[in-house]
Amino acid sequence: MNKILKAMKPYPMDELIKAKENLKKQGKKIYDFGTGDPKEPTAPFIREAVKNAIPEVSQYPTVKGRKDLREAVSSWFDKRFGVKLNPETEIIPSAGSKEAIFHFPLVFIEEESYKKRVIYGTPAYPVYERGTLFAGGIPNPVTLKFENNFLLRLDKISPSILEETRIVWINYPHNPTGAVAPKSYLEDIYEICKEYDIILCSDECYTEIYFEEKPLSALQIGRENVVVFHSLSKRSGMTGYRSGFVAGDEKIIKEYLRFRSSFGVGSPEFVQIGAREAWKDEKHVRERRETFRKKKEIFEEFFKNEGFKFLDVKATFYFWVKVPEGISSKDYALHLLKYGIVVSPGEFFGKGGEGFFRIALVPSVEECKEAVKVWKEAHKTLIRSKN
Ligand SMILES: Cc1ncc(COP(=O)(O)O)c(C=O)c1O
């Protein structure tokens, strides 16, 4: 087995899946707030577009992707962020953002170079670290703090480390905390990356799930050394289709495109056609946001009433919540599991996650209402047992 794999902890979600399976075997009603994979149906017009596009013979897709998809992405990006991207040179369709995030360092990290650090915040989506390790880079996690609104601050990192850094990953709106980045923050990080010749990779797969101001793209600040990663998974409820895109600095996109054929990860053409239609439409996205808003309000009220401490959810479908005093996040998650409620203990997302748990607003609005009643009971029992 590959030595990097051997040294790795199991993919965090695997543990949750096992625990859930045991509950299922026991026939228990499960309220699954674990994995961030909502179950709202994909809009019918997208499914139709995919169905109608399935050809008699489906051949290898190109790495460059369909021109009409790149044009639809370019037009969406301009409308949404006011940034014009050249569909020929600045956009690559990807098979969801996960593969693109994982593969990116394989192209841009040179093992022999002194400049091979990859900085990312922690707690975090685990793929930034994994991609770095497989590429032979040096992971440089930086703990994100509640008091800094979970913003990854490069100005606190020593110049010698920044000199050795090739890539910085940011992810706002942020998984798992739901934090969003103000413009001034993006401006600062852009300038630092430019100064130290660092590629600023901005994972923007949650920009469309917002409840207040529209989140920004790093490309609104500048294009030099900036690459953004977008996805239809969260925006359009298309996790199973595997479709997203990478966009930004032309010289980086050109290099990335050149090597992506080695990975063979183009989405099938019929998925690209469905994706093209999805990027052209905003109505279904507005409707999804409204559904998540309802779920968010149910839990906002619940957590406030029960005295939980959490970051206000302005975007994403996650709540990042402090566990009650005197219990670890893993034990709290295990306690809830007895009642059929699945949450992710904070440490699943790496250092800095201890003492928190994350819920993903995945169950339906009705199930969320039910779950809150069950959770109240679970919480009461816990408090009683401690007194
Ligand atoms: C922060 C973040 N980035 C990327 C992804 C990958 O999404 P996808 O590959 O479905 O586009 C996820 C999925 O949960 C995520 O939370």
The ligand as a MOL file (V3000), in Angstrom:
LIG
                    3D

  0  0  0     0  0            999 V3000
M  V30 BEGIN CTAB
M  V30 COUNTS 16 16 0 0 0
M  V30 BEGIN ATOM
M  V30 1 C -15.2920 22.7690 1.2190 0
M  V30 2 C -15.6420 21.7690 0.1910 0
M  V30 3 N -14.9810 21.7860 -0.9670 0
M  V30 4 C -15.2490 20.9020 -1.9370 0
M  V30 5 C -16.2220 19.9360 -1.7770 0
M  V30 6 C -16.4280 18.9470 -2.8890 0
M  V30 7 O -17.6050 19.0990 -3.5270 0
M  V30 8 P -17.8610 18.4760 -4.9480 0
M  V30 9 O -16.7270 17.5860 -5.2960 0
M  V30 10 O -19.1200 17.7180 -4.8080 0
M  V30 11 O -17.9490 19.6200 -5.8750 0
M  V30 12 C -16.9390 19.8700 -0.5760 0
M  V30 13 C -17.9460 18.8400 -0.3670 0
M  V30 14 O -18.4970 18.6300 0.6720 0
M  V30 15 C -16.6480 20.8220 0.4310 0
M  V30 16 O -17.2910 20.8280 1.5880 0
M  V30 END ATOM
M  V30 BEGIN BOND
M  V30 1 1 1 2
M  V30 2 1 2 3
M  V30 3 2 2 15
M  V30 4 2 3 4
M  V30 5 1 4 5
M  V30 6 1 5 6
M  V30 7 2 5 12
M  V30 8 1 6 7
M  V30 9 1 7 8
M  V30 10 2 8 9
M  V30 11 1 8 10
M  V30 12 1 8 11
M  V30 13 1 12 13
M  V30 14 1 12 15
M  V30 15 2 13 14
M  V30 16 1 15 16
M  V30 END BOND
M  V30 END CTAB
M  END
